Amino acid sequence: MKTTKSILTLLLCMAFTGTIFAQQSEKVMSTTVLGKGQPIILIHGMACTSDVWDDLVGRYKDNYELHLVHIKGFGNDEFVKKDHYLKAILEELISYTKENNLENAILVGHSMGGFLSLWAAAEAPELFEKVVSVDGVPYFPVLQMPGITPESAKPIVEQMTAGMASMNEEQALQNQKTIVETMIATPSKREKVIEMGISSNPKIIGQAYGEMYTTDIRPLMEKIKIPVQVFGAWSAYQNFGATKENVTLGYQNQLKDIKDADLLVAESAYHFVFLDEPDWFYSEMERFIK
C-alpha cells in the first residue's frame, strides 16, 4: 500500500513539475514576415499590437523584409506565466534572430519595444546592425520622476498593479482612453490604440508595466557597439512646466554611454511620434537606416 501511494505521489509531483516547466518554456513571441530585402524587426509598445506599424509596413514592405513581432497578452487575452516577462521577450528576440540567420537586421521599437531593442543590442552587440528606438530609453521612469530607482519604484508598482487589477470593464476603458489621449496628439489615431489596450490581458500588462519600473538597463548601454537613433517627445509635458530643452537633457543623460547615439526630439508629437509627425519621422529614419 505504501509503495502504491509513493508511486502516485511521485507521478503527481512529476505532472505538476511538467506543468510548471511547460508554462515557463512556452514562447511568448511570434512573428509575421512580409516583403524582401534587409530585415527590419518591428517591436510594438506596451498594450499594443503589431498593427500599430500598419503605416510603416505600407511604406517599407517592397524594400525590406519586415518581421512583425506579436507578444502574447498584448492586444489579446493570452496568458503565459513568466518570472520576468520582458526578459523572456528579450531572450526570444535574440534567439529568433540567430535561428533565422537574419544578417544586418535593424531593430525598430516603440516605447517598451525601444527599451527591448536597446537591451538586445547591449546583450548581443554583434548581432544587429542598427537600432531605431521611438521614445524608448534605458530607464523611462527617470524622465518623469528624477531620482527614482528600481528599489524605490517597488511601492509604486504594487499600487499601480493593484489599481489595474481592481478596475471593472468601464473603468479600464476610461483609463485606457485617458492614457492614450496623453500619448497621441492626433485624435483620429487614438481609437485603434485604445482598442489594442482594452483587448490586452491585464495581468500581463500589469506585470510588464511593473518590470519597466524595476528594470534599469542604463549600466549596459556602454556595451552597445552599433549606431542608435532615438526619437524623443516633449510636447505632452509642457502643461506641467516642461521645456524642450530640459526634456532633451533628460534623454541625453539616458543615452550618454552609447558610443553612437543620434537623438531627435519631435516638436509637436506625443509618445507615438510616428503617428503624430509621420513625414518628419520617416524622413529621419530613412536617412539613418540608409
N, C-alpha and C positions, 0 to 999 in steps of 0.2 A: 504493500500500500504506500509506504513511504517513497519507494522508488518511483511509483506511478505519479505521485504528487510532485516529486522532484523534476520528473521529465516534463510534466505540464507547466510547472513554474518556469523551467528553462525555455520551453517553447514560447510562452507568453512574453518573457523577457526579450527573446530574440525577435519576436514580432514587433514589440514596442520599439526596440532599438532600430529595427529595419524601417519602421515608420518615420522615426526621427531623422535617420540618415537620408531617407528619400526626400523629406521636406528640406533638409539642409542642402542637398545636392541638386534639387530641382532648379532648372535655369530660370532666371527672371527676365532675360533679354532675348529678343528675336529680331530679325531684320527683314526688310523688303529691299530688293536690289533693282534699280532702274537705270537704264542708259549704259553707255560705254565710254571708256576713257580713264583718266586718272581718278582713283577712288576718293570720294568725299564721304566721310561718316558723319551723319547728322544726328545729334543727340538733343532731344527736346528738354524743356524745363519742368519745374515742379507742377504736378497735377495737369499736365498737358499730354498730348499725343503727337505722333509724327505728322499729323495733319496740319500742325502749326507751320510746317515748312512748305505748304502747297505752292505758294508763290515762287519760292526758291526752286522747287522741283520743276515748275513750268519753265523757268529761265535756264536751268543748267542740265536738264536730262539729256539733251542732244550732244553735250560736250564733255560730260563727266559721268563716271559710274557712281551713282548715289546709293549709299547704304543707309536706309532709314531705320533707326533704332526704335523698337517697341519695348516698353517695360511693363511688366505685369503690375496691376494696381493703379496704373496711370491712365486715366480715361477709360478704365474698365474696372470691373468688380473682382478681378482675380486676386488671389492671396497666396503668397509663398512666405513661409516662415524663414527669416534670416536673422542672425545675430546682429549683423551690420548690413543694411540693405544697400547703401551707396557703395560700400566696399565690394559687395557681391557684383554690382553692375560694373564697377571698375575692372575687376578681375576677368569678368566675362568679355568685356570690351577688348582687353589686351589679348586674351586667348583667341577671340574671334578674328582679330587682325592677323595674328600669327598663323592660325589654322587655315585661313583662306588666302595666305600669301599675298596680302594687299600691300604692294610696293608703293612707296611715296604717297601713302594715304594722308589726307588732310582731315583733321578733326574740326568740326564746326559744332559748337554747342551753345545753347541759350541758358542763362541763369544756372540752375543746377547742372545742366549739360555742359556749360562752360567750365564750371568748377571741376566736373569729372574729366573734361578734356585736359585741363591743366594738370590734374592729378596723374592722368595716364601718361602725359608727356614727361612728367618727373619720374614716374616709376619705370617707364620703358623709353629711355632717352633716344635710343637708336631706331625705334620702331616707326615713328611718324615723321612726316616732312614738315608740316606746319600746323599751327593751332589758330582758329578764329573763335574767340570767346565773346559772346554777346551778353554784356552785363553779368558776367560770371567771374568771380575773383576767388583767391585762395581762402578767405575767411570773411564772408559777406556781413556778418553781424557788426563788425567793427565800423563799417561805413555809416551805420545809423547809431551805434552805441559805442563811441570811443572808449577803449579800456576794457571792454568785455573780453572774457576768456572762456574757453570750453568749460572750465570748472565753475565760474560764476554764472554761466548760462544755464546750468542744470535746473535751478528752480524755475527759470523762465520756461524751459522746455516742458517741465512737469505741468505747469499751469496751462501752457498752450495746448498740450496734447489732451489734458483733461477737459478743457473747454471744447475742443473739437469733437471729442467722443460724446459729450453730453448734448450736442445740438440735434434738434429734430430736422426733418427734411426742409421745412420752410426757413428755419434759422440758417441751415447750411447754405441754402440758395441765396439768401440775403447777404450772408457773409462772403460768399464767392463773388457776388455782384460788386460789393464794396471793394474787395481786394482788386478785382480786375479794373475797376474804374481808376484806381491809383496806379495801375501798371500799363494801361493802354490809353493814350491820349485821344485816339481816333474812335469815336463811338461806334461806327459801323463795323469795327474789327473786334468788338468785345464779345458778342453773343457766342461766337464759335468757341472762344476760350472758356467762357462761363460753362458751356455745356460739357467741355472736357473735364472741368473741375468737379462738377456735381456728379459726373459719371465715374469718378475715381473712387478707389477703395479708401475710406477714411483712416483705417488702421495703418495702411501702407504709407499714405501721405503724412499722417501724424509722425510715424517713425522717421521717414525721410526728412521732414522738416526739422525734427529734433537732432538728427545727425548732422544737418547743415550748421546747426548752432554749436555742436560739440566736436566738430572735426576741423581742425585748423591745419592747413597744409602749407602755410607760409614758409616754414623751415625747409620744405622740399623744393622750393622754387629755384634755388641755385643749381639744381640738377638738370633743369631744362636746357637743352642744347640747341633747340630748333627755334626758328622765328615764331613769334606770337603776336597776334593782333587782338586787341581788346577794345570793344565798343562800350563806352560808359554812358550814363544818362544822369542828368541833374534836375531837369525841369519840374519833375513831380515833387521835388522837395523845396522849391523856392518859397512856398507859402509858410514853411517852417523856418525861414530865415537863411536857408542855404543859398550860396552863390556858386556859379560855375567854377570859380577859382578854388574855393575850399573843397568842393566835391572832387575836382580834378586832383587836388593834393592827396585826398583820401585814396583815390585809385593808384596814384603814383607810389604811395607808401606800400600798397599791397603788391605792386609789381616790381619793386626796386631790385630784387635779387635775380630777376630773369634777365639774362645777358642781352637778348634781342627782343625787346617788347615795344610794340607800336600801339600807343594809347590814343584813341579818338573819342572825344566826348560830344554827344549829339547836342544840338541847340534846343530842340523843342520836344523830342521824343521822350516817352517814359521808358519803362523797363523793357518793353517789346520794341526795341529800336527798329527792327526790320519791318515791323508793321506800321510804325508811325512815320518813319523817314526812309521809305524803301529806296528811292532813287539815290540818295546820298549813301545809304548803307551798301547797296550792291555795287556802286561805283568804287567805293573804297575797298570792299572785299575783293573785287575782281583785280584791282591794282595789286593787292597784296598777294593773292594766290598765283598770279601770273608772273 
